[in-house]
Amino acid sequence: MGYFVENIYAMGNKIKMSTTRKVFLGILIVIVIIGICVILYFIDYAKKEDDNTLFISMIIALITLLLGAIRALVAIIPLDNPKNSETTPPVMIIETSPNTTPANRVPLILLPHRNPHFTGRQELLEGIRKTFEESKEAIALTQAIAGLGGIGKTQTALEYAHRYKDYYHCICWVNAETPNTILSSFQDFAKKNEDLKEEMKEAEVIIEAVRDWMQQNDNWLFIYDNAEDEKTLQPYLPAQTGTRQHILITSRNKRFMKSTAVNINVFTETEACDFIYKYTQKPADEHFKDLAKEMGYLPLALDQVGAYMFETKKSYADYLSLYHEKSLSLLQKYRDNPEKQTAATTWEISLEKIRNNKAAKQLLHLCAFFDSENIFPAFFIKAREALPDELKKSIEDQQNFDDAIAELTKYSLVSQDDDGILSIHRLVQEVIRERLKRFQPNWRNRCILILNGLRNFNFSTRKSRDLFLILATHINAVTNEINDEDATEEVVNLYLFLGYGYNQLADYDLALEYYEKAKAIYEKVLGTEHPSTATTYNNMAAVYRAKGDYDKALEYFGKAIAIREKVLGKEHPDTAITYNNIALVYDNKGEYDLALEYYGKSLDVKEKVLDKEHPSMATTYNNMADVFRAKGDYDNALKYNNQALAIREKVQGTEHPDIATNYNNMALVYYNQGKYDLALEYYGKALTIRIKVLGAEHPYTTGTYNDMADTFKKTGNPGSFNDWLTAHR
């Protein structure tokens, strides 16, 4: 009977998407009536047989059935609310604002861990909830909670999400500090959402997929934390909305003009006393009340006090004395910024406790320049050669490194989640950077060297693309204040890495933005005829080609080839690469004779300066084969494909993705010749490698699936494709 009741409730949830809920209501009533009749029959039978156990069981079953029916009715009744497709979702913005998901699906909750020390804000949280609930129509409801840095905007939003998570089928926490961090959060959401299983590389595709999902589903909550402004956030919000689609935003910026302000203030004295008690388990005395008052009841500063006192077991009177001592020395420095003076004073006290742990201190200094979130300890392990001595020594012993991190977390200078990933409050970063004064450039340069050591140009997996987006946020944070004239070669390398990465993600505008930065520095520092400048021209041309702007691509390839022919000579490998790239553009334009001319130039150089089995030779053979296929010269297409294949099998092995590309291209030739059996043979070879190496959902794999299925149709036996898949699982 329990199973029967659960399914009645599930039916109620599923009906939320239906336009024929009256029919379902009738069915529900019929089912309930039948259930009641059956139960009453057994109750009567139990009375006659004097079976008390059966009688009690049936009474419980009846109550359970009725409760299930009531829950199902509650799920159906709210559907009478109208839906207006032209409005935007109820949005509440915290300064710094439930999708009809199938009932049998596990809710998707993507949230940071709840803060066990969260205190107060009861009226504010209830007000947010009430505003959401009272929005019966799809109206553009936006609320903005504005306040000081460190006042608790993020923690309030996080507490709201955890407190009311049972009202939603989906909650997504978005780091909205920059477009890069938003994209990274969207990518994580797409990866974990059952409705968005398709492998997506391009930034625009990911963003549109998530926005479409938001628009087409209900009963979700998206939290955009630390948004810069309304304009920056707009491209990441759904265009049209319905009811029970909730957006909560935190921001330091008060100018969200489409929003209704919700005020968030510092703690009251009562809230401050309750908060500190959670840490210390000591009732707040008069000394603490004096201390909290001097701190302006700022939550972030009080968090520092609590962590410090928990570790040191000092009294409130002791801490108040320390606070007075440090506050006087910082008063002049932060006279125009009381919140920073308060925070700086509390951190000065905590920093004194770690002064003897040099590794922890050095790690904290580095964290002050990175982005505030997603700081992986593995970054420092991998790039250990770039670290200062004490931190480098600690990494040689994992326990010492763990101890350094623990030293920072126990005084709330940084936070660490269950996956070991570190984060640090932005206000903490600001104070530490200012504390370093003239040593800032040294520590920033350390971070630049670390990030150079983390560059990875393999973008073939989702994991590598996710990591790139995280690294991009850190690179932007570290290089943000560096002028072109102060940029080192390592800084330019990071710009080139970002340009390459965003090109791989098909975010061509961002790719060009970073290549432009590198180009400006090279032209200014190295001149317009330096090989490194030519490399940047070459990379920019590749982006323009990917965008389909072939004239711009030829313009920049032309600049690159002019430098390389003049400085490196016509028989240099880099010159050959540019000939190859120019040929690709002409190939894309359909100017096949010019394409073959430049492929020929590239091949002539490579045959002179490279080994006959160099992978670059295979690349040009493969590209020439593609041109011959496009021209209908299938014999030459197969000839050059076979030459490329022979090199790649010998040098790269038989399961490299490039081998699969050759097989796929040869299959295309056989398909065009009408030799479908041979086409299927080579598609099968390509597909076997791609499934194994790239995965079943990679775009290259799905492309071969489609081509192979189409070829089976041509044979007049489309069902054989399923037989092939079954045989090769």
MARVO-873810 format. One line per field, with one value per residue (C-alpha): residue number from 1; x, y, z. Coordinates in steps of 0.2 Angstrom, whole numbers. Example, Ala and Ser with C-alpha at 12.3 -4.5 7.8 and 13.67 -1.06 7.14 Angstrom:
<pts>
k = 1 2
xx = 62 68
yy = -22 -5
zz = 39 36
</pts>
This chain:
<pts>
k = 1 2 3 4 5 6 7 8 9 10 11 12 13 14 15 16 17 18 19 20 21 22 23 24 25 26 27 28 29 30 31 32 33 34 35 36 37 38 39 40 41 42 43 44 45 46 47 48 49 50 51 52 53 54 55 56 57 58 59 60 61 62 63 64 65 66 67 68 69 70 71 72 73 74 75 76 77 78 79 80 81 82 83 84 85 86 87 88 89 90 91 92 93 94 95 96 97 98 99 100 101 102 103 104 105 106 107 108 109 110 111 112 113 114 115 116 117 118 119 120 121 122 123 124 125 126 127 128 129 130 131 132 133 134 135 136 137 138 139 140 141 142 143 144 145 146 147 148 149 150 151 152 153 154 155 156 157 158 159 160 161 162 163 164 165 166 167 168 169 170 171 172 173 174 175 176 177 178 179 180 181 182 183 184 185 186 187 188 189 190 191 192 193 194 195 196 197 198 199 200 201 202 203 204 205 206 207 208 209 210 211 212 213 214 215 216 217 218 219 220 221 222 223 224 225 226 227 228 229 230 231 232 233 234 235 236 237 238 239 240 241 242 243 244 245 246 247 248 249 250 251 252 253 254 255 256 257 258 259 260 261 262 263 264 265 266 267 268 269 270 271 272 273 274 275 276 277 278 279 280 281 282 283 284 285 286 287 288 289 290 291 292 293 294 295 296 297 298 299 300 301 302 303 304 305 306 307 308 309 310 311 312 313 314 315 316 317 318 319 320 321 322 323 324 325 326 327 328 329 330 331 332 333 334 335 336 337 338 339 340 341 342 343 344 345 346 347 348 349 350 351 352 353 354 355 356 357 358 359 360 361 362 363 364 365 366 367 368 369 370 371 372 373 374 375 376 377 378 379 380 381 382 383 384 385 386 387 388 389 390 391 392 393 394 395 396 397 398 399 400 401 402 403 404 405 406 407 408 409 410 411 412 413 414 415 416 417 418 419 420 421 422 423 424 425 426 427 428 429 430 431 432 433 434 435 436 437 438 439 440 441 442 443 444 445 446 447 448 449 450 451 452 453 454 455 456 457 458 459 460 461 462 463 464 465 466 467 468 469 470 471 472 473 474 475 476 477 478 479 480 481 482 483 484 485 486 487 488 489 490 491 492 493 494 495 496 497 498 499 500 501 502 503 504 505 506 507 508 509 510 511 512 513 514 515 516 517 518 519 520 521 522 523 524 525 526 527 528 529 530 531 532 533 534 535 536 537 538 539 540 541 542 543 544 545 546 547 548 549 550 551 552 553 554 555 556 557 558 559 560 561 562 563 564 565 566 567 568 569 570 571 572 573 574 575 576 577 578 579 580 581 582 583 584 585 586 587 588 589 590 591 592 593 594 595 596 597 598 599 600 601 602 603 604 605 606 607 608 609 610 611 612 613 614 615 616 617 618 619 620 621 622 623 624 625 626 627 628 629 630 631 632 633 634 635 636 637 638 639 640 641 642 643 644 645 646 647 648 649 650 651 652 653 654 655 656 657 658 659 660 661 662 663 664 665 666 667 668 669 670 671 672 673 674 675 676 677 678 679 680 681 682 683 684 685 686 687 688 689 690 691 692 693 694 695 696 697 698 699 700 701 702 703 704 705 706 707 708 709 710 711 712 713 714 715 716 717 718 719 720 721 722 723 724 725 726 727 728 729
xx = 0 15 20 2 2 20 14 -1 10 22 7 2 20 20 3 11 17 1 -13 -26 -25 -44 -43 -29 -39 -54 -42 -35 -52 -57 -41 -43 -61 -56 -42 -54 -67 -54 -47 -65 -68 -53 -58 -75 -67 -55 -70 -78 -63 -58 -41 -34 -17 -26 -38 -25 -15 -30 -33 -15 -17 -33 -24 -9 -20 -29 -13 -6 -21 -21 -2 -6 -21 -9 3 -11 -21 -7 -7 -21 -8 -7 10 16 30 35 41 58 59 57 74 80 97 107 118 123 87 52 54 44 56 50 45 56 72 85 85 101 108 124 129 144 143 132 140 138 141 127 117 102 95 78 67 78 77 58 56 65 55 38 42 46 30 19 24 9 12 28 33 50 52 70 76 93 101 115 128 146 160 160 142 136 128 135 132 114 111 119 108 92 97 100 85 73 81 67 56 66 71 86 98 113 127 135 151 146 162 167 161 174 168 150 155 164 149 137 149 148 129 128 139 129 111 103 94 110 121 128 146 148 164 159 156 141 133 135 127 113 110 109 98 86 85 81 67 59 59 52 54 73 84 99 111 123 136 146 139 147 132 116 122 136 124 110 117 117 98 84 75 58 51 37 32 43 59 69 85 95 109 123 133 142 134 118 114 103 89 77 77 68 81 81 92 105 114 128 123 112 120 110 115 133 132 123 136 151 143 142 161 167 152 155 141 145 151 153 170 163 149 162 173 158 153 170 170 154 146 153 150 166 177 167 170 189 187 177 190 205 197 192 210 218 205 208 195 185 195 211 205 199 216 224 211 215 233 232 218 228 242 230 218 227 230 211 204 193 187 181 175 193 201 190 194 212 213 206 217 232 229 226 241 252 247 254 270 281 274 283 275 258 262 269 254 243 252 251 232 230 234 224 205 196 189 194 212 218 232 238 243 257 262 264 272 283 299 291 287 297 309 299 283 293 301 284 277 291 282 263 260 269 259 243 248 252 234 227 235 226 209 209 210 197 211 206 192 194 179 177 187 202 199 203 195 198 187 191 192 206 215 214 221 235 240 241 250 264 267 282 284 268 277 288 273 263 278 278 260 264 277 266 252 265 269 251 248 241 237 228 209 203 194 180 191 205 193 185 203 207 192 197 215 208 200 217 227 215 216 235 238 224 235 250 253 260 276 279 273 287 288 279 264 263 264 249 240 244 238 221 220 224 212 197 200 198 182 176 175 183 181 189 203 206 206 220 230 228 236 251 252 253 266 277 275 280 294 301 296 285 298 302 298 287 277 274 268 255 249 249 238 226 224 219 205 199 199 189 176 174 182 194 200 206 214 224 229 236 244 251 259 266 273 282 291 296 302 312 319 319 320 309 315 311 299 289 288 281 268 261 261 250 239 236 232 219 210 210 203 189 186 184 199 207 221 228 226 236 249 252 251 265 276 274 278 293 300 296 304 320 321 311 312 301 291 288 270 270 272 257 247 250 247 230 226 231 220 205 207 209 193 184 190 183 201 198 214 225 214 217 236 239 228 238 254 248 241 257 267 254 253 272 274 258 252 236 224 228 214 223 223 204 203 212 201 186 192 196 178 172 181 174 157 158 164 148 159 148 156 173 166 158 174 184 170 170 189 187 172 181 195 185 173 188 199 187 171 154 147 162 157 169 162 144 148 155 140 129 140 140 121 118 130 120 104 113 116 97 99 98 95 112 119 111 118 136 134 129 143 156 151
yy = 0 12 9 14 30 35 33 44 58 56 57 74 80 75 83 100 100 94 104 91 91 90 73 67 74 63 48 52 53 36 28 34 28 11 11 16 2 -11 -6 -5 -23 -29 -19 -28 -45 -42 -38 -54 -64 -55 -52 -36 -36 -35 -22 -11 -13 -8 8 13 10 20 35 34 33 49 58 53 59 76 78 74 87 100 97 99 114 127 125 137 151 159 159 174 169 187 191 188 177 183 189 195 203 202 218 212 188 132 117 105 91 73 67 52 62 66 84 93 104 112 122 126 118 127 138 130 147 157 167 179 187 178 192 195 176 175 191 184 168 177 188 173 164 179 180 171 177 177 195 203 202 208 212 219 217 230 232 233 220 207 211 193 194 178 169 175 169 152 150 154 141 127 132 131 118 106 118 116 102 111 124 131 142 153 162 178 188 188 181 167 162 162 151 139 137 135 121 112 114 107 92 87 90 75 85 92 77 82 86 105 114 131 144 151 134 131 147 146 128 133 148 137 125 138 145 128 122 127 125 130 143 150 161 173 177 193 200 215 225 222 224 211 198 200 188 174 176 167 178 172 164 157 154 146 151 160 170 177 189 196 211 225 236 245 251 237 248 234 228 232 235 224 231 220 228 223 212 218 217 201 193 197 189 173 172 172 160 147 148 150 142 157 169 186 198 217 215 207 219 233 224 220 238 244 232 240 223 218 199 195 203 194 178 181 185 168 158 166 164 146 141 152 150 168 179 193 205 198 200 217 223 215 224 241 238 234 246 261 257 255 269 282 270 266 282 284 265 260 243 239 246 234 219 224 225 208 200 208 198 182 185 186 168 161 172 157 146 153 140 145 163 162 152 165 179 169 166 185 187 173 173 171 154 137 138 120 115 104 120 123 105 104 121 119 125 143 143 152 142 138 133 123 113 110 103 90 82 81 82 98 106 100 108 124 124 119 134 146 137 136 155 158 166 154 141 123 112 93 92 101 117 133 150 167 182 196 209 197 198 217 219 206 214 232 224 218 236 236 217 216 214 200 190 194 187 171 169 172 159 146 149 147 130 125 128 113 114 98 102 85 81 90 89 99 112 114 116 129 140 139 144 158 166 166 172 187 191 190 200 213 227 224 237 233 241 230 214 201 186 175 187 187 168 168 179 168 153 161 166 148 141 152 148 129 133 143 159 168 186 182 173 188 200 190 188 207 210 199 207 225 220 211 225 238 228 217 226 221 210 198 180 180 194 183 169 180 186 167 163 178 172 155 163 173 157 148 163 162 179 173 190 194 177 180 197 191 175 187 197 182 174 191 191 173 173 188 184 165 161 152 135 136 124 139 146 129 130 147 140 126 138 149 134 130 146 144 127 134 147 133 140 123 126 140 128 115 128 133 115 111 125 119 101 106 115 100 87 97 101 88 69 60 53 69 71 88 79 69 84 92 75 74 92 89 73 83 96 82 74 91 92 74 67 52 43 57 59 41 42 56 49 33 43 52 36 27 40 42 23 22 38 40 22 14 22 40 52 58 40 40 57 48 33 45 55 39 33 50 46 29 36 49 35 24 11 9 -7 1 17 7 -2 14 23 8 9 28 25 11 23 38 29 22 38 52 45 41 59 69 79 69 53 58 65 48 39 50 47 29 28 37 25 10 19 20 1 -1 -9 4 -8 -16 0 -6 -24 -16 -6 -21 -31 -18 -14
zz = 0 3 -15 -21 -11 -17 -35 -32 -25 -40 -52 -44 -47 -65 -68 -66 -84 -91 -99 -95 -76 -74 -83 -71 -56 -61 -63 -46 -38 -46 -40 -22 -22 -27 -14 -1 -6 -6 11 18 12 21 37 37 34 48 60 55 57 73 66 75 66 49 56 62 46 35 46 44 25 24 33 22 6 11 16 -1 -10 -1 -6 -24 -24 -17 -31 -44 -38 -40 -59 -60 -60 -77 -86 -97 -109 -112 -94 -85 -70 -52 -48 -31 -30 -14 -14 -12 -25 -36 -65 -67 -65 -65 -48 -49 -53 -39 -36 -43 -29 -33 -18 -7 10 23 36 53 61 51 63 62 46 50 44 29 24 27 17 2 3 5 -10 -21 -15 -17 -35 -43 -60 -71 -68 -68 -50 -44 -27 -23 -6 -5 8 13 9 22 28 24 7 1 17 17 0 4 20 10 -3 10 21 7 -4 -2 -12 -27 -39 -45 -37 -45 -37 -50 -47 -56 -53 -71 -87 -86 -69 -74 -89 -78 -67 -82 -88 -72 -72 -90 -85 -70 -78 -85 -98 -105 -108 -125 -125 -127 -130 -137 -124 -133 -135 -116 -111 -123 -118 -99 -103 -114 -100 -87 -99 -102 -84 -68 -49 -49 -40 -48 -37 -45 -32 -33 -49 -55 -63 -71 -89 -87 -80 -93 -106 -93 -88 -97 -110 -105 -90 -80 -62 -49 -58 -45 -47 -32 -35 -23 -28 -20 -34 -28 -45 -51 -58 -62 -44 -28 -14 1 14 23 38 50 64 79 96 99 83 86 103 96 82 94 106 92 90 108 118 130 133 127 141 142 135 119 118 118 105 94 95 90 75 69 71 54 52 43 56 70 61 62 81 83 74 84 101 97 93 107 121 125 134 127 137 130 112 115 122 106 95 103 100 82 78 83 71 56 60 49 35 33 39 24 24 41 35 29 45 55 45 44 63 65 52 59 75 66 55 71 75 59 58 64 50 35 23 28 27 10 4 10 1 -15 -12 -11 -29 -36 -40 -23 -27 -34 -28 -30 -18 -33 -42 -30 -30 -49 -50 -35 -44 -44 -26 -12 -2 14 4 -8 6 14 -2 -2 13 10 29 31 16 24 41 32 25 41 50 38 39 58 59 45 34 20 18 12 5 6 -10 -3 -14 -6 -6 2 5 -7 7 15 -1 -2 15 13 -4 4 19 7 0 -11 -11 -21 -38 -31 -26 -41 -52 -42 -46 -64 -64 -56 -69 -83 -75 -76 -94 -104 -122 -123 -124 -130 -114 -104 -89 -98 -104 -86 -79 -93 -87 -69 -74 -85 -69 -60 -74 -76 -57 -57 -73 -70 -64 -76 -89 -106 -102 -86 -95 -95 -107 -94 -94 -113 -113 -102 -114 -128 -118 -115 -134 -139 -126 -130 -148 -144 -135 -150 -140 -154 -148 -131 -141 -151 -136 -128 -144 -146 -129 -134 -151 -143 -131 -144 -157 -144 -136 -150 -165 -180 -188 -174 -175 -159 -167 -183 -171 -164 -181 -186 -171 -174 -192 -186 -176 -190 -201 -188 -187 -206 -209 -223 -229 -211 -210 -226 -220 -204 -212 -225 -211 -203 -219 -224 -207 -208 -225 -222 -204 -204 -223 -235 -229 -211 -202 -196 -213 -219 -206 -212 -230 -224 -214 -230 -240 -227 -229 -248 -246 -235 -248 -261 -271 -272 -285 -273 -259 -267 -272 -254 -248 -261 -254 -237 -242 -252 -236 -224 -236 -235 -216 -208 -206 -219 -204 -195 -189 -198 -214 -211 -207 -224 -233 -224 -229 -247 -248 -242 -256 -269 -262 -263 -282 -285 -288 -277 -282 -276 -261 -256 -261 -249 -235 -236 -234 -219 -211 -214 -204 -190 -187 -185 -175 -165 -163 -170 -157 -159 -163 -178 -185 -183 -193 -207 -207 -207 -222 -232 -228 -235 -251 -253 -249 -263 -275 -270 -262 -247 -240 -240 -232 -218 -215 -212 -203 -191 -189 -185 -173 -163 -159 -156 -144 -134 -134 -135 -128 -135 -133 -141 -156 -167 -162 -164 -182 -186 -179 -191 -206 -203 -201 -217 -226 -220 -227 -244 -243 -241 -224 -211 -197 -199 -190 -174 -177 -179 -163 -153 -160 -156 -138
</pts>
